[in-house]
Amino acid sequence: MAETLLAPAAQKTARLPLLDVLRGAAILGTLMTNVWIFTSPGSEWGVLQGGLKLPDPIADPSAAHLAESVFRFLADGKFLALLTVLFGVGLAIQFDSAARRGDPWPGCYPRRAAFLFVEGTVHFVLVFAWDVLMGYAVTALLVAWLLARSEKVRKVAMWTAGGLHLALVSLATLDALSRPPGAPKSPDPAAVELYAHGSYPDQIALRLEHFLALRIEPVFSFGLLVFLFLLGVRLHRAGTFTATDEGRRIRGRLATWGLGLGLPLNAATTLGGGDFYLLGRYGAAPLLALGYIGLIGTALDRRWIPAPVSRSLGSVGRTALSCYVAQNLLCMLLCYGIGLGLAERLGGTGPWWVMGLWAGVSLVLAAGSRLWLRRFDHGPLEAVQRTVLKSRR
């Protein structure tokens, strides 16, 4: 990655190429997890009922099971945590920009958070139940307030939120371990039929009917969201994403410790079985996400990533909101019965087509975002957001 000409102090508030690449990787990485939801029987509602079947590569070490296991292992919870950290970084950058202009804080930021919440609500109702935008909007309001407090207050809030979350996940894991094995779970046949052959209004009605259950993840992980937001703020202010010697040093340490500790811990929770799922996704995965930051940053520093790949990821990152919604919309139209119905047509044929679907949608987003940015400065949804907030201001 080419060195920026900005001075080190200014780099912390200017647009940083590494952040765009990381956002692009996070957006496409979350799809690596969500694509299995779209292709599972009963889709969004079926996941809560045990419809998301995980392979057992130890019992059946076939190439298909090994590939699927590695694919899911690298993605599940890791890129969601990465996206959450980057959202905290973005919030810190907005705070710094307001400070340079002399604007009060949080000032107009609650309007931005409210708009994000509305966007997330529309996305939840019309496209995908496992939306992250609503949870991010609520968390951002709290963290925005904390940014105007002292560093001591933020540190206490960060570690308190992290500690409470880890205690909650540990209790949930102990509860799962204490329960006797039950009968294998399966999705509701009505939900399977709905996503395979039902109408679009009926799918919307199901999301609204089970709104609270489908919104349980951001409630359960709220402490983790606060922790990762504030961690993103600290990483930004330490210069982690700048093209400086200090930035490269921090990225190297993140790669060493994040991968060195994150890989074995995530492997342990994965091999532990379903009882350790929550501990893996909401406990060990964020540690590996920090390793991803260091690894991708180091790879860019040393030019290990081909320029076309880094430019494509950067384009997706610059249009992150639009690509996030677009990838879910594309999967909905490709997998559900209201579109091509691939989930039913190809269900039971193995994991290769699912991973191929992820690759195909990712290529479409990468190519589409690059073409779009040749003519426009912002993604379509980003432009709508800017227009609405500007008119309100």
C-alpha positions as CSV (number, residue, x, y, z in Angstrom):
1,M,0.0,0.0,0.0
2,A,1.4,3.3,-1.0
3,E,2.5,5.6,1.8
4,T,0.2,8.6,2.4
5,L,1.6,12.1,2.4
6,L,-0.3,13.2,5.5
7,A,1.6,14.0,8.6
8,P,1.2,11.4,11.4
9,A,-1.0,13.7,13.5
10,A,-3.3,14.4,10.6
11,Q,-3.6,10.8,9.5
12,K,-5.7,9.9,12.5
13,T,-8.6,12.0,11.3
14,A,-8.2,11.9,7.5
15,R,-9.6,9.1,5.4
16,L,-7.3,6.1,5.7
17,P,-7.0,3.5,2.9
18,L,-6.5,0.7,5.3
19,L,-9.9,1.4,6.9
20,D,-11.7,1.1,3.6
21,V,-10.0,-2.3,2.9
22,L,-10.9,-3.6,6.4
23,R,-14.5,-2.5,6.0
24,G,-14.7,-4.2,2.6
25,A,-13.3,-7.4,4.1
26,A,-15.7,-7.1,7.0
27,I,-18.8,-6.7,4.8
28,L,-17.9,-9.6,2.6
29,G,-16.8,-11.6,5.6
30,T,-20.2,-11.2,7.3
31,L,-21.8,-12.6,4.2
32,M,-19.6,-15.7,4.7
33,T,-21.8,-16.4,7.8
34,N,-25.1,-15.0,6.6
35,V,-25.1,-17.0,3.3
36,W,-25.7,-20.2,5.4
37,I,-28.8,-18.6,6.9
38,F,-30.2,-17.8,3.5
39,T,-29.6,-21.3,2.2
40,S,-30.9,-23.2,5.3
41,P,-34.4,-24.6,5.6
42,G,-36.6,-22.0,7.2
43,S,-33.9,-19.4,6.7
44,E,-34.1,-16.6,9.4
45,W,-36.7,-18.2,11.6
46,G,-35.3,-21.7,11.1
47,V,-31.9,-20.8,12.5
48,L,-33.5,-20.2,15.9
49,Q,-35.1,-23.6,15.7
50,G,-31.9,-25.6,14.9
51,G,-32.1,-25.4,11.1
52,L,-28.5,-24.2,10.8
53,K,-26.8,-27.6,10.7
54,L,-23.0,-27.7,11.3
55,P,-20.8,-30.3,9.7
56,D,-18.8,-32.7,11.8
57,P,-15.4,-33.1,10.0
58,I,-14.1,-35.5,12.6
59,A,-17.0,-38.0,12.1
60,D,-16.9,-37.5,8.3
61,P,-13.6,-36.0,7.1
62,S,-14.7,-35.6,3.5
63,A,-13.5,-32.8,1.4
64,A,-16.9,-31.1,1.5
65,H,-17.1,-31.2,5.2
66,L,-13.6,-30.0,5.7
67,A,-14.0,-27.1,3.3
68,E,-17.3,-26.1,4.9
69,S,-15.9,-26.3,8.4
70,V,-12.9,-24.2,7.6
71,F,-15.1,-21.7,5.7
72,R,-17.4,-21.3,8.7
73,F,-14.6,-21.3,11.2
74,L,-12.8,-18.4,9.6
75,A,-16.0,-16.3,9.4
76,D,-18.5,-17.0,12.2
77,G,-18.4,-14.0,14.6
78,K,-15.0,-12.8,13.5
79,F,-16.0,-10.4,10.7
80,L,-19.0,-9.2,12.7
81,A,-16.6,-8.3,15.5
82,L,-14.3,-6.6,13.0
83,L,-17.2,-4.6,11.6
84,T,-18.2,-3.5,15.1
85,V,-14.6,-2.4,15.9
86,L,-14.6,-0.4,12.7
87,F,-17.9,1.3,13.5
88,G,-16.3,2.5,16.7
89,V,-13.3,3.8,14.7
90,G,-15.7,5.7,12.4
91,L,-17.5,7.2,15.4
92,A,-14.1,8.4,16.8
93,I,-13.2,10.0,13.4
94,Q,-16.6,11.9,13.4
95,F,-15.8,13.1,16.9
96,D,-12.4,14.3,15.8
97,S,-13.9,16.1,12.8
98,A,-16.4,17.9,15.0
99,A,-13.6,18.9,17.4
100,R,-11.6,20.4,14.5
101,R,-14.6,22.4,13.3
102,G,-15.3,23.5,16.8
103,D,-18.8,21.9,16.7
104,P,-20.4,20.8,20.0
105,W,-20.6,17.0,20.6
106,P,-22.7,14.9,20.2
107,G,-24.4,17.8,18.4
108,C,-26.2,16.4,15.4
109,Y,-25.0,12.9,15.8
110,P,-28.2,11.6,17.5
111,R,-29.9,12.4,14.2
112,R,-27.4,10.2,12.3
113,A,-27.9,7.4,14.8
114,A,-31.7,7.7,14.4
115,F,-31.4,7.6,10.6
116,L,-29.3,4.4,11.0
117,F,-31.9,2.9,13.2
118,V,-34.6,3.6,10.7
119,E,-32.4,2.2,7.9
120,G,-31.9,-1.0,10.0
121,T,-35.6,-1.3,10.8
122,V,-36.5,-1.1,7.1
123,H,-33.8,-3.6,6.3
124,F,-35.0,-5.9,9.0
125,V,-38.6,-5.8,7.9
126,L,-38.1,-5.9,4.1
127,V,-34.9,-7.9,3.6
128,F,-33.1,-9.7,6.4
129,A,-34.1,-10.4,10.0
130,W,-30.5,-10.7,11.4
131,D,-29.8,-7.0,10.8
132,V,-26.9,-5.3,12.7
133,L,-27.7,-1.7,12.0
134,M,-30.4,-1.3,14.7
135,G,-28.0,-2.5,17.4
136,Y,-25.2,-0.4,16.1
137,A,-27.4,2.7,16.2
138,V,-28.4,2.2,19.8
139,T,-24.8,1.4,20.9
140,A,-23.5,4.4,19.0
141,L,-25.7,6.8,21.0
142,L,-24.2,5.6,24.3
143,V,-20.6,5.6,22.9
144,A,-21.1,9.0,21.4
145,W,-22.0,10.3,24.9
146,L,-18.9,8.5,26.4
147,L,-16.6,10.2,23.8
148,A,-17.3,13.5,25.5
149,R,-16.3,12.1,28.9
150,S,-12.8,11.6,30.3
151,E,-10.5,8.7,29.2
152,K,-10.9,7.2,32.7
153,V,-14.7,7.1,32.3
154,R,-14.4,5.5,28.9
155,K,-11.9,2.9,30.2
156,V,-14.2,2.0,33.1
157,A,-17.2,1.7,30.8
158,M,-15.2,-0.4,28.3
159,W,-13.9,-3.0,30.7
160,T,-17.2,-3.1,32.7
161,A,-19.2,-3.8,29.5
162,G,-16.6,-6.4,28.4
163,G,-16.6,-8.1,31.9
164,L,-20.4,-8.2,32.1
165,H,-20.7,-9.6,28.6
166,L,-18.1,-12.3,29.3
167,A,-19.9,-13.3,32.5
168,L,-23.2,-13.5,30.6
169,V,-21.7,-15.7,27.9
170,S,-20.0,-17.9,30.5
171,L,-23.3,-18.4,32.4
172,A,-25.1,-19.2,29.2
173,T,-22.3,-21.8,28.3
174,L,-22.5,-23.4,31.7
175,D,-26.3,-23.6,31.4
176,A,-25.9,-25.3,28.0
177,L,-23.4,-27.8,29.5
178,S,-25.6,-28.6,32.5
179,R,-28.6,-29.6,30.3
180,P,-29.0,-33.2,29.3
181,P,-28.8,-33.9,25.6
182,G,-32.2,-33.5,24.0
183,A,-33.7,-34.6,20.7
184,P,-32.2,-33.1,17.6
185,K,-33.8,-29.8,16.7
186,S,-35.4,-29.1,13.4
187,P,-37.0,-26.0,11.9
188,D,-40.8,-25.5,11.8
189,P,-42.1,-27.1,8.6
190,A,-44.4,-24.0,8.2
191,A,-41.3,-21.8,8.1
192,V,-39.5,-24.1,5.6
193,E,-42.6,-24.0,3.4
194,L,-42.9,-20.2,3.7
195,Y,-39.4,-19.4,2.5
196,A,-39.6,-22.0,-0.2
197,H,-43.0,-21.3,-1.6
198,G,-44.6,-18.5,0.4
199,S,-45.3,-14.9,-0.5
200,Y,-43.2,-11.9,0.2
201,P,-45.8,-10.3,2.4
202,D,-46.1,-13.4,4.5
203,Q,-42.3,-13.4,5.1
204,I,-42.6,-9.8,6.2
205,A,-45.5,-10.8,8.5
206,L,-43.3,-13.6,10.1
207,R,-40.5,-11.1,10.9
208,L,-42.9,-8.7,12.5
209,E,-44.7,-11.5,14.4
210,H,-41.4,-12.8,15.9
211,F,-39.7,-9.4,16.1
212,L,-38.5,-9.8,19.7
213,A,-37.0,-13.3,19.2
214,L,-35.3,-12.2,15.9
215,R,-33.8,-9.2,17.7
216,I,-32.3,-11.1,20.6
217,E,-28.7,-11.1,19.3
218,P,-28.0,-7.3,19.7
219,V,-29.7,-7.4,23.1
220,F,-27.6,-10.4,24.3
221,S,-24.4,-9.0,22.9
222,F,-24.9,-5.3,23.9
223,G,-22.0,-5.4,26.3
224,L,-19.8,-6.8,23.6
225,L,-20.9,-4.1,21.2
226,V,-20.1,-1.3,23.7
227,F,-16.7,-2.9,24.4
228,L,-15.8,-3.3,20.7
229,F,-16.9,0.2,19.9
230,L,-14.7,1.7,22.6
231,L,-11.9,-0.6,21.6
232,G,-12.2,0.8,18.1
233,V,-11.9,4.3,19.5
234,R,-8.7,3.4,21.4
235,L,-7.1,1.7,18.4
236,H,-7.9,4.7,16.2
237,R,-6.4,7.2,18.7
238,A,-3.3,5.0,19.1
239,G,-2.6,5.4,15.4
240,T,-3.3,1.7,14.5
241,F,-4.6,2.5,11.0
242,T,-2.0,5.1,10.0
243,A,0.9,4.6,7.6
244,T,3.5,5.3,10.3
245,D,6.1,3.2,12.0
246,E,4.0,3.2,15.1
247,G,0.9,2.1,13.2
248,R,2.9,-0.8,11.6
249,R,4.2,-1.8,14.9
250,I,0.7,-2.0,16.4
251,R,-0.6,-3.9,13.5
252,G,2.2,-6.4,13.8
253,R,1.4,-7.0,17.5
254,L,-2.3,-7.4,16.7
255,A,-1.5,-10.0,14.1
256,T,0.9,-11.9,16.5
257,W,-1.3,-11.9,19.6
258,G,-4.7,-11.9,17.8
259,L,-3.9,-14.9,15.7
260,G,-1.6,-16.6,18.2
261,L,-4.3,-16.6,20.9
262,G,-7.4,-16.4,18.7
263,L,-6.9,-19.4,16.5
264,P,-6.4,-22.0,19.3
265,L,-9.2,-20.6,21.4
266,N,-11.6,-20.6,18.5
267,A,-10.5,-24.0,17.5
268,A,-11.2,-25.2,21.1
269,T,-14.7,-23.8,21.2
270,T,-15.5,-25.2,17.7
271,L,-14.3,-28.7,18.6
272,G,-16.2,-28.5,21.9
273,G,-19.4,-28.7,20.0
274,G,-22.7,-26.8,20.1
275,D,-22.6,-26.2,23.9
276,F,-19.6,-23.9,23.3
277,Y,-21.2,-22.0,20.4
278,L,-22.0,-18.8,22.3
279,L,-18.6,-18.7,23.9
280,G,-16.9,-19.1,20.5
281,R,-19.0,-16.6,18.6
282,Y,-19.3,-13.9,21.3
283,G,-16.2,-14.6,23.3
284,A,-13.3,-16.0,21.3
285,A,-14.2,-14.7,17.9
286,P,-13.5,-11.0,18.7
287,L,-9.9,-11.9,19.7
288,L,-9.3,-13.4,16.3
289,A,-10.9,-10.4,14.6
290,L,-8.1,-8.3,16.1
291,G,-5.7,-10.7,14.5
292,Y,-7.5,-10.1,11.2
293,I,-6.9,-6.4,11.6
294,G,-3.2,-6.9,12.1
295,L,-2.9,-9.6,9.4
296,I,-4.7,-7.5,6.7
297,G,-2.8,-4.4,7.7
298,T,0.5,-6.1,7.6
299,A,-0.3,-7.7,4.3
300,L,-1.0,-4.3,2.8
301,D,2.1,-2.8,4.4
302,R,4.2,-5.5,2.7
303,R,2.3,-5.5,-0.5
304,W,1.3,-9.1,-0.2
305,I,-2.2,-8.4,-1.5
306,P,-2.5,-7.7,-5.2
307,A,-3.5,-4.2,-6.1
308,P,-6.8,-5.2,-7.9
309,V,-7.9,-7.1,-4.8
310,S,-7.1,-4.2,-2.4
311,R,-8.8,-1.7,-4.7
312,S,-11.9,-3.9,-4.9
313,L,-12.0,-4.3,-1.1
314,G,-11.5,-0.6,-0.7
315,S,-14.4,0.1,-3.1
316,V,-16.7,-2.2,-1.1
317,G,-15.5,-0.5,2.1
318,R,-16.3,3.0,0.7
319,T,-19.8,1.8,-0.1
320,A,-20.2,-0.4,3.0
321,L,-23.8,0.4,3.9
322,S,-25.0,-0.1,0.3
323,C,-23.0,-3.3,-0.1
324,Y,-24.3,-4.7,3.2
325,V,-27.9,-4.2,2.2
326,A,-27.3,-5.3,-1.4
327,Q,-25.7,-8.6,-0.5
328,N,-28.6,-9.6,1.6
329,L,-31.1,-8.4,-1.0
330,L,-29.3,-10.5,-3.7
331,C,-29.2,-13.6,-1.5
332,M,-32.9,-13.2,-0.7
333,L,-33.8,-13.0,-4.4
334,L,-31.5,-15.9,-5.3
335,C,-32.4,-18.3,-2.4
336,Y,-36.0,-17.7,-1.5
337,G,-39.1,-19.0,-3.4
338,I,-40.0,-15.4,-4.2
339,G,-36.9,-15.4,-6.5
340,L,-34.9,-18.3,-8.0
341,G,-35.5,-20.6,-5.0
342,L,-32.0,-22.0,-5.0
343,A,-32.2,-23.0,-1.3
344,E,-34.8,-25.6,-2.1
345,R,-33.6,-26.6,-5.5
346,L,-30.0,-27.2,-4.3
347,G,-30.6,-28.1,-0.7
348,G,-29.0,-31.3,0.3
349,T,-26.5,-31.2,-2.6
350,G,-23.5,-30.2,-0.4
351,P,-21.8,-27.0,0.6
352,W,-19.9,-26.2,-2.6
353,W,-22.8,-24.2,-4.2
354,V,-23.2,-22.2,-1.0
355,M,-19.6,-21.1,-1.0
356,G,-19.9,-20.5,-4.7
357,L,-22.9,-18.3,-4.1
358,W,-20.9,-16.3,-1.6
359,A,-18.0,-15.9,-4.1
360,G,-20.4,-14.9,-6.9
361,V,-22.2,-12.2,-4.8
362,S,-18.9,-10.9,-3.5
363,L,-17.6,-10.5,-7.1
364,V,-20.8,-8.7,-8.1
365,L,-20.4,-6.3,-5.1
366,A,-16.7,-5.7,-5.8
367,A,-17.3,-5.0,-9.5
368,G,-20.5,-2.9,-8.9
369,S,-18.9,-0.7,-6.2
370,R,-15.9,0.0,-8.4
371,L,-18.0,1.0,-11.3
372,W,-20.3,3.1,-9.2
373,L,-17.4,5.0,-7.6
374,R,-16.1,5.9,-11.0
375,R,-19.1,8.3,-11.4
376,F,-20.1,9.0,-7.8
377,D,-18.3,9.9,-4.6
378,H,-20.5,7.9,-2.3
379,G,-22.6,4.7,-2.5
380,P,-26.3,5.1,-3.2
381,L,-27.5,4.6,0.4
382,E,-24.6,6.7,1.7
383,A,-25.7,9.5,-0.6
384,V,-29.3,9.2,0.6
385,Q,-28.1,9.4,4.2
386,R,-25.9,12.4,3.5
387,T,-28.8,14.2,1.7
388,V,-31.3,13.6,4.4
389,L,-28.9,14.6,7.2
390,K,-27.8,17.7,5.3
391,S,-31.3,18.8,4.7
392,R,-32.2,18.3,8.4
393,R,-29.1,20.3,9.4
